[in-house]
Amino acid sequence: MQIFCQRLKESRLSVGMTQRQIADALSISQPSYIRYENGSSEPTLENLVKIADILDVSVDFLLGRKDY
């Protein structure tokens, strides 16, 4: 889970998006998204795919299965 949190935050910052912008794109609250980044909650499969699309990375990358 730690690698997911790290890659999620790094990917978000690399595309210049705020936590609020990602949360809005997912139709969730900002505190809910913050919990994804700090590891206290996990996104649904649907939101995981949406996050990968928004950040233009693969789900495998976010989950630490691939380094690209």
C-alpha positions as CSV (number, residue, x, y, z in Angstrom):
1,M,0.0,0.0,0.0
2,Q,2.9,2.4,0.7
3,I,4.1,2.3,-2.9
4,F,0.6,3.1,-4.1
5,C,0.4,6.1,-1.8
6,Q,3.8,7.3,-2.9
7,R,3.1,6.9,-6.6
8,L,-0.3,8.4,-6.4
9,K,1.0,11.6,-4.8
10,E,4.1,11.8,-7.1
11,S,1.9,11.2,-10.2
12,R,-0.6,13.9,-9.1
13,L,2.1,16.4,-8.5
14,S,3.8,15.6,-11.9
15,V,0.7,16.5,-13.8
16,G,0.2,19.7,-11.6
17,M,-3.2,18.7,-10.1
18,T,-4.4,19.4,-6.6
19,Q,-6.0,16.9,-4.3
20,R,-9.3,18.9,-4.8
21,Q,-9.1,18.6,-8.6
22,I,-8.6,14.8,-8.4
23,A,-11.4,14.5,-5.9
24,D,-13.7,16.5,-8.0
25,A,-12.9,14.4,-11.1
26,L,-13.7,11.3,-9.1
27,S,-16.9,12.8,-7.6
28,I,-15.6,12.2,-4.1
29,S,-14.8,14.6,-1.2
30,Q,-11.3,15.9,-0.8
31,P,-10.9,14.2,2.6
32,S,-11.7,10.9,0.9
33,Y,-9.0,11.4,-1.7
34,I,-6.5,12.5,1.0
35,R,-7.1,9.1,2.7
36,Y,-6.0,7.4,-0.5
37,E,-2.7,9.4,-0.5
38,N,-2.0,8.8,3.2
39,G,-2.9,5.1,3.1
40,S,-5.9,5.1,5.5
41,S,-8.3,4.1,2.7
42,E,-8.2,2.3,-0.6
43,P,-10.0,3.4,-3.8
44,T,-12.7,1.2,-5.3
45,L,-11.6,-0.6,-8.5
46,E,-13.7,1.9,-10.5
47,N,-11.9,4.9,-8.9
48,L,-8.5,3.2,-9.3
49,V,-9.0,3.0,-13.0
50,K,-10.3,6.6,-13.1
51,I,-7.3,7.8,-11.2
52,A,-4.9,6.0,-13.6
53,D,-6.7,7.6,-16.6
54,I,-6.7,11.1,-15.0
55,L,-3.0,10.8,-14.2
56,D,-2.1,9.1,-17.5
57,V,-0.4,6.2,-15.9
58,S,-1.2,2.5,-15.7
59,V,-2.9,0.8,-12.8
60,D,0.1,-1.5,-12.7
61,F,2.4,1.5,-12.2
62,L,0.2,2.8,-9.3
63,L,0.2,-0.6,-7.7
64,G,3.9,-1.0,-8.0
65,R,3.7,-3.9,-10.4
66,K,5.6,-1.9,-13.1
67,D,8.1,1.0,-13.0
68,Y,6.7,2.9,-15.9
